[in-house]
Amino acid sequence: MDGDFMDEEVLLRRYALVGGPDDMIPRLRRVAQAVRDDRVVAEEARREAFALFEKNPPENIEKWTTVPSTALGDDIGAFNMMVALACVPQVAETHRRFDLPPEHLALTFSWFRPMIGLYRRRHGGVPGITHTRTFWFRKHADGLLFRFGCMEFLKGPVPNYLPADFRAQLSPEDEVPTFHFPGGPGGLDEDAIKRSFAEAVAFWKRAFGHYPKAFACDSWLFNEHWPELIPDTRIARSIDLYDRLPSLAYNPDEPSGLFFVYCRERCDPRDYPVTNSLERAYVTLYTRGIQPCDGCAWVKVDDDGTVRFRS
């Protein structure tokens, strides 16, 4: 995986890890040609890759103005894909350090497949990714985020939304990783979720010498209104695996879940056609004047590594 991330052949080898659609390939080839021909495009690619994957601390480029659309046209999403794949060597090295099998690299980068599909839906069928979520992969490179099965698990501070009596019992060495749903194969299937947790618990013990005390999550998937608005869906039923906690406060800078439904950080769902029950649920929330907030959930882990699901 060595080589300049903007080199065409290197780029295509790395894109193979994603397992994305073939119609992205000619766009990646055009982007590779653009960085060879246009110094401004090449400099922007290097600037973004450095900010995301080499600078300490990393810089989230969400609010950056990227390459002017006149330079790449509707290949801008492929340009974003090229920049995102600049981190492949760092992630591969981290996996070697933690003795993860080689196939783990493709599993990790499969995260981008549903992102490409989401981008395509909101950009007239054109494949690509938005640049606003690429910062997530710095956590993989830094050995903080790990994909197991259909889920990701993140090392970090103990979430402050956990019950105060539980947090008071923790020692400084105790960990409560957060869990995340990257989309793609497995999705919200209960058995797949439980297998992912089992892999994560075993990995934590091997890699860090202890089991987590619990796992926690704040997510748009746990919106407290979903059981009412989309009751017969895996999204609404998925919360039954976990113990519920109070929802977080509304975040006007990033209303809960809009990106993962509309590929936009901020928008009004009433401005878009309704094509599925989830989009209809968002329209209902906004029509009722309800601000979408992340719901919170958690599961405890026994001293022997058993994850205590509710069901």
C-alpha positions, 0 to 999 in steps of 0.5 A: 500500500506504499506510494503517493496517494494521488498516484492513479495505480496506488489510488485504485489499489486502495479503492479496491479495499472499499469494495465500492461500485465500478462506476467510481473508477473512471472518476478516480482516474480523472481525479488522478489526472487532474492532480497531475495537470493542476497544481492547485488541485494537487496542493488542496489534496495534500493540504486536506490529507495532512490536516486529517491524517498527519497534523497533531492534533488532527483538523476536521476539514468539515467547514473548509471550502474544498477544490472549486467545482469548476476544477473537478465538476461532479468528480468532487466526490471522487476527489474526496474519496482519494483524500480519504484513502490517503490514510490507508498506510497508517491504518494498515500499520496500526492493524499490524501493531494490534496483530489484526488479520490482513482482511481487517483492512478491507472490513474497516474501509468497507465503511465507505460503501454505504457513504458512497450510496448515500452520496449518490442518492443526493447527487443525482446518481453520481458516486462519491463521498462528502468530505465532512466525515473523513476525519473519522478515519484518523481514529482508526489510524491512531489506534482508537477506533476498531471495526468488528463485524457490523460495528465500530468501537471507540476508545475514549473518555467515559461518557458523561451521560452514563448514570452518576452512581455507575461512573462513581464506581469506576477507577481511572483504568476502567474503560467504557468504549462507545459503539457505533453503527457504520452501516453496510452488511449486518446492519442492525441484525441482532445476531450480527450485533452480538457477534460484534460485541463478543469480538470487541470484548475479546480484542480489548482483553488481548490488546489492552489487558482488561475487559471494558466495564460497559459499552455506551452509545449516543446515536440518531438511531436511538431517537426516542420517537422512532418506536412511535413513528417507524415501529416495524423497523430494525431501527426501532427494535434495535434499542431493545438490546440495550438499557435506555438513558435520557436523550442528549440536548438538541445540537443545532450545528448538527441535528441528529441523523440528518447527514445519514439520511440526507447527506447534509449536515443541516437541512429541512427534511420537508424540502425533500421528496419522501421515499421511505418510512425514515424520511417520512418520520423526519418530516413528521418530527419537523412538522410537529416542531420536534428537534431531532436529538440523539438517544443514549443507551448502554450495556454493562460487561461482567468481570468475565467479559459477558455483555449483558444485553437486555434481550 
